[in-house]
C-alpha cells in the first residue's frame, strides 16, 4: 500500500475529488494548509499599508491506495489539479506498512 499526499491550490479541490471519485477511489482526507515554494508569497495592500503574505493557502489531500492503483490516482490528481501556473503543488508517495479499520478490525488492503 502507498499513501499519496498532494498539496494543491484550494480552488482545485472539488475537481480533484471528482477526478479521484471517477477513477474509483472512495475516501480521502483533506487538510487546510499554508505554505510556499517557488511562488515565494506576494505583497498586498491593506488600508493603505503594504505587507508581505509569506504563506499562501493550500489544501493537502491524503489517500491510501493499493500499490497497483498508485499511477491511476496520481494521474487523476495531476490532470485535475494542474493550471499550468507556478504553485500548482506537489505529490508525495509514501510506503504504508499496514492499515486497520477501527470499526471492523479489518487489516491491510481490506481496511482501505
Secondary structure, 3 states (H helix, E strand, C coil): CEEEEEEECHHHHHHHHHHHHHCCCCCCEEEEEEECCCCCCEEEEECCEEEEECCEEEEEEEEEECHHHHHHHHHHHHHHHCCCCCCCCEEEEEECCCCECCCCCCEHHHHC
